[in-house]
Amino acid sequence: MKEALFDTSAVIALVHERLEVDDPPELVAISIVTLCELHHGVLAASDAKRPVRLRTLDWVRHNCDTLPAGNEVAPRYGQLMAEAQRATGARPDAGDTIIAATAMVCGLPVLTRDRDFEAFRGVDVVFV
């Protein structure tokens, strides 16, 4: 695969667990949501855990393209949110939905460890 959108769980696994991907992407992209979650993780971490989280954030800054959630993503977000809610009866996580919508708009697969992405029909999801 040429490029993929990694969600937060996949980024953390890639950086800390030496994640093995069968067909690794040449380019790793993340959603602005993942960048926000990583920043939050650093600020919310205990003093003991902060260095590890900073290392992840630093890796992302140097190795990933950050994709925005703009005007093209918003309608897909609404579509995915509504479809998933109708199908499951539960409202999906907003951050996961923005990540899925970003991947859909950009034509990228989402690499994740989060089974909640199964709710998003039409999104190419690769579980790692």
Beta strands, then each sheet from edge to edge (+ up, - down):
strand 1: 3-6
strand 2: 27-31
strand 3: 64-67
strand 4: 110-112
strand 5: 125-127
sheet 1: 3+ 2+ 1+ 4+ 5+
end
